[in-house]
Structures are given as C-alpha cells and as structure tokens.
Amino acid sequence: KKHEVQRDYLDNHTFVTGSGQVKSLLDVSFSANHSKRYYSEIINKINTINDIIATDETEYQSIFITVTLDGYFRDFLKGNFSRYNPLKHSKDIPNNERFGHLKDKIDKQEAFTIKDLYNVLNFQLNRFQKSNIFKKMKKNNHKAHYIRVCEPHKKDGVPHLHLMLYVPIQYLQSLKEFYKFYFPAPQNVKPLNTLIDDGQLKGFQWEIESAPAYILKYIFKSFLNVQNENELDYLQAWYIKHRILRVVTSHSIVPAWVYRKISVLDKDWHYLT
C-alpha cells in the first residue's frame, strides 16, 4: 500500500518546465522502486566502469567477492546472544552514528533487525576497504572500482553482499589474504574447487569470463519490472521495507546528481566521466 501511495503521488503531481512542457514527478524520478530511468542509469554506470578499465594503461583483474555474515548473527534477530563472544567478535560489530550503536543493543539484549545486520555488513566492508592493501593502491596512484549488490538469504532474509571488484592485477594475491582476515566466516573462505585447488575461494573468485554479465544477473534479480508494472514480490518488499540499497558503485566516476541534471543533453556517463 505504501508503494502504491508513493507512485500515485509522483504520478499525480506535475510541474511546467522552462520550455513549457508539463511533466509529472514520476517522469523525472530516479527511484529504484518506481522509475524506468533508474535501471538504465545503473547499466550505463556498469558499462562506464568497464570501459574505463578497458582503456586504462594498468591491467585490471576482476574479482567476484561474496561477503556473508557468520552464523551466530542469525541468533541476533531473535535476541539470542549466547554465541556472541565479546573478546572474539566485538571488532566485527559497529558502535557509532554511521553504522549504528549495535554493541549497545547487545548489552541491552535487544533483538537485531535486518537493517542492523545490513549495517554490520557495511561496517565490515568499510574496514576492508580502508585496510592497508587499499592504502597501498592509493599510494601507488592505482584505483579500485567496484559494483556492489545486496540480497537476502531465502530462508530468513539475512542480507549478504556480492561485489565485482576491479583492482590492478599485481594486488590479487595480497588482496585475497586481506579478504580472509576481514571476512573469516567459514562459508566465505572455503575453497571454490574441492577437486583442484586453484586458490579461489567460495567468496573470492577471479576466473570470470564476463564480469559485467556476471554481476548483472544479481542486479536483474533485485529489480521490479517497472516497465511492465509488475506487482511487488517478496524480494522487492524486502528492499523497500528494510530500506536497503540494491546497487552501490565506487565513487571514481562523475557524481550521480551531475549526470541526472544534464542527462537530458547527454546520456553517456562515460563521456561525462
């Protein structure tokens, strides 16, 4: 009902442009839940990142990363903290304005929400992205690019992240060690191939034929088909109810607000970048 009310409001509120056109707020919206423009913007962004990497003098390696929370976090949704060990697990849980005062919730024995677990993931990923390996890249004037998608586990709605990360190829093995340190949950660090150990992990893979296509299949799942005006399903409701971003990209390209203001004149994000 909330979704329908929002769409109704956007569709029935109009304004007159400088050239005398009458447009609705829906016409200019970039809402992931309502707009046909948001999806095309994401595709443009992904293509731009891949174009930039392809034309860079540095040889990049695409790495598909999955970040899954350790099993004990599921208990937190029921207010059960019996498996929580402050000495061992405290560093993995935020307690600040940006990601939430979640250690305080544990002290008060307050059950976590899905959004709390999403914030834990963001906190852990943020620590990884601020680790020494990324500092080293920056010091050497190298950039890392990424496309991130969040989705729920089917059984209980607990979120996990998928990232397509692009880094200069010389950092691959070092980055793998940092990944294992920051995301040691068993399901992240299991070998990908049980018969032949090629070094890849369940959560850290680099033998990928088409990186854009690989990440796009996860993005496709996260979108409601606005074009066909399909009804909300469980997955879409999960994103809306818990206010979880479907897709996040690195800040190495032109800011979205700039693109959106002048996209009427030029829709090529790569050109603007």
VENHU-V950432 format. One record per residue. N is the residue number from 1. SS is DSSP state (hx for helix, st for strand, lp for the rest). PSI is psi in degrees with one decimal (* if undefined). Layout:
# VENHU-V950432
n/ss/psi
N/SS/PSI
N/SS/PSI
This chain:
# VENHU-V950432
n/ss/psi
1/lp/-42.9
2/hx/-42.8
3/hx/-44.6
4/hx/-38.9
5/hx/-43.3
6/hx/-45.7
7/hx/-40.5
8/hx/-44.9
9/hx/-47.8
10/hx/-38.2
11/hx/-28.8
12/hx/6.2
13/lp/120.1
14/st/165.7
15/st/164.9
16/st/128.1
17/lp/171.1
18/lp/-26.8
19/lp/7.3
20/lp/4.8
21/lp/143.1
22/st/121.1
23/st/150.0
24/st/163.0
25/hx/-28.1
26/hx/-34.0
27/hx/-33.2
28/hx/5.2
29/lp/145.6
30/lp/26.0
31/lp/132.6
32/lp/-24.6
33/lp/-17.3
34/lp/-26.8
35/lp/138.7
36/hx/-17.9
37/hx/-27.7
38/hx/-43.4
39/hx/-45.0
40/hx/-31.6
41/hx/-43.2
42/hx/-44.1
43/hx/-43.1
44/hx/-41.3
45/hx/-45.6
46/hx/-44.6
47/hx/-38.4
48/hx/-47.1
49/hx/-44.5
50/hx/-35.5
51/hx/-42.8
52/hx/-44.3
53/hx/-41.1
54/hx/-29.1
55/hx/-2.1
56/lp/148.4
57/lp/-27.4
58/lp/139.3
59/lp/120.5
60/st/150.3
61/st/129.4
62/st/133.2
63/st/126.7
64/st/115.4
65/st/135.0
66/st/132.2
67/st/112.3
68/lp/140.3
69/lp/151.0
70/lp/155.4
71/lp/-31.5
72/hx/-19.0
73/hx/-26.9
74/hx/-34.7
75/hx/-30.6
76/hx/-29.6
77/lp/-24.3
78/lp/7.0
79/lp/19.4
80/lp/113.3
81/lp/22.5
82/lp/-28.5
83/lp/-0.9
84/lp/124.0
85/lp/106.8
86/hx/-37.9
87/hx/-34.1
88/hx/-37.1
89/hx/-12.1
90/hx/-36.7
91/hx/-18.5
92/hx/1.5
93/lp/127.9
94/lp/160.0
95/st/66.2
96/st/176.6
97/lp/-39.7
98/lp/-46.2
99/lp/-4.1
100/st/148.9
101/st/72.0
102/hx/-26.1
103/hx/-35.7
104/hx/-37.7
105/hx/-37.5
106/hx/-43.8
107/hx/-35.0
108/lp/-0.1
109/lp/38.3
110/lp/131.8
111/lp/142.1
112/lp/157.2
113/lp/170.9
114/hx/-40.2
115/hx/-35.7
116/hx/-43.9
117/hx/-35.9
118/hx/-40.6
119/hx/-33.2
120/hx/-44.9
121/hx/-46.3
122/hx/-39.0
123/hx/-46.4
124/hx/-40.6
125/hx/-38.8
126/hx/-41.2
127/hx/-42.1
128/hx/-43.6
129/hx/-13.4
130/lp/7.9
131/lp/172.9
132/hx/-30.0
133/hx/-38.5
134/hx/-33.8
135/hx/-38.2
136/hx/-42.9
137/hx/-47.6
138/hx/-41.1
139/hx/-33.8
140/lp/13.3
141/lp/33.9
142/lp/145.6
143/lp/148.5
144/lp/136.3
145/st/148.4
146/st/156.2
147/st/125.2
148/st/134.8
149/st/139.4
150/st/141.4
151/st/159.4
152/st/153.2
153/lp/138.7
154/lp/-35.3
155/lp/-44.3
156/lp/3.7
157/lp/5.0
158/lp/128.7
159/st/153.2
160/st/163.0
161/st/144.7
162/st/133.7
163/st/137.2
164/st/109.8
165/st/131.1
166/st/119.8
167/st/154.6
168/st/137.3
169/hx/-27.4
170/hx/-13.5
171/hx/1.1
172/hx/-56.5
173/hx/-37.6
174/hx/-41.0
175/hx/-37.1
176/hx/-41.8
177/hx/-38.8
178/hx/-38.5
179/hx/-47.4
180/hx/-33.5
181/hx/-42.7
182/hx/-22.5
183/lp/66.8
184/lp/5.1
185/lp/135.6
186/hx/-39.2
187/hx/-16.8
188/hx/-38.8
189/hx/8.5
190/lp/144.7
191/st/140.6
192/lp/-43.2
193/lp/120.3
194/lp/-26.2
195/lp/-44.6
196/lp/116.9
197/lp/101.7
198/lp/11.0
199/lp/-17.3
200/lp/148.9
201/st/164.4
202/lp/-38.7
203/lp/5.3
204/st/92.9
205/st/143.4
206/lp/-7.0
207/lp/83.1
208/lp/126.4
209/lp/-49.4
210/lp/101.0
211/hx/-45.9
212/hx/-45.0
213/hx/-36.1
214/hx/-46.4
215/hx/-28.6
216/hx/-30.4
217/hx/-29.2
218/hx/-35.0
219/hx/-42.3
220/hx/-42.5
221/hx/-31.4
222/hx/-8.7
223/lp/136.4
224/lp/140.7
225/lp/87.3
226/lp/-34.9
227/lp/-44.0
228/lp/0.8
229/lp/44.8
230/lp/153.0
231/lp/156.1
232/lp/140.0
233/lp/-176.3
234/hx/-43.1
235/hx/-46.5
236/hx/-41.3
237/hx/-34.7
238/hx/-46.5
239/hx/-43.3
240/hx/-48.1
241/hx/-43.6
242/hx/2.2
243/lp/56.1
244/lp/130.6
245/lp/135.0
246/lp/-48.6
247/st/135.1
248/st/136.9
249/st/163.6
250/lp/158.5
251/lp/35.3
252/lp/4.0
253/lp/176.7
254/lp/137.2
255/lp/147.9
256/hx/-36.9
257/hx/-30.2
258/hx/-48.8
259/hx/-44.9
260/hx/-30.5
261/hx/-32.2
262/hx/10.8
263/lp/-19.1
264/lp/-32.5
265/lp/-37.6
266/lp/115.2
267/lp/4.2
268/lp/104.1
269/hx/-35.5
270/hx/-44.4
271/hx/-44.1
272/hx/-38.4
273/lp/*
